[in-house]
Amino acid sequence: MMMEQIIVRCINLPCAVKGFVREDENGDYNIYINARLSYDTQTKALRHELRHVKRDDFYSDAGIEDVEG
């Protein structure tokens, strides 16, 4: 699969959510990072979400425990 772009946005999310990633209809990955977090925690969250993109977790048959583990 060919990835078009990775778009990162900082938005206010619930405190328990550090970030998440979604693939849109164009094949672009949209990463949302919680703007309420410290810079260091935002950086760690971004690295975590980028790992999901790199590993192609959207197309994995693994359970959520394995993907997030």
Order of alpha helices (4+ residues) and beta strands (2+ residues): beta-beta-beta-alpha-alpha
